[in-house]
Amino acid sequence: MVPISIKEFVKQYERRNKLFNDHEMTESLKKVAKIRDRGATCRICGSLIWAIGSAIIGWNGCFTCITGEVDDSDDYEVYLSSRNNGKN
């Protein structure tokens, strides 16, 4: 996954999706990223959730269960802190 800030993701999402509430999206992303950082798992397979996808669709799911794809290397994910962004 490619780390992206919530602010930057919302800005990019807004460009492609004019009919959405940026405040609601921001709050949803913060909420879902927080529960992901606490270990929330996909309700289908038990893998760690994908915060962006879960915030958009409204249920806790991993990248694969949400998209049907396996390779998430080019897809964005939001993180609340730099220690959780997948870079060690």
MOWO-V642605 format. One record per pair of residues at least 4 apart in sequence whose ideal C-beta (glycine too) atoms are under 6 Angstrom apart, sorted by the first residue. I is the first residue (numbers start at 1). GAP is how many residues later the second one is. Records with the same first field share a line. If there is no record, write none. Layout:
I=GAP, GAP
This chain:
1=71, 74, 76
2=74
3=76, 82
4=4, 5, 72
6=20, 23, 72
9=4, 67, 69
10=12, 15, 16
13=4
14=8
28=27
29=4, 26, 49
32=19, 22, 23
33=18, 45, 47
35=5
36=4, 13, 15
37=47
40=9, 20
41=5
42=4, 5, 7, 19, 20, 23
43=17
44=21
45=20
47=15
49=5, 11, 13
50=4, 12, 13
51=27
52=24, 25, 26
53=13
54=6, 7
61=4, 5
63=4, 9
64=6
79=5, 6
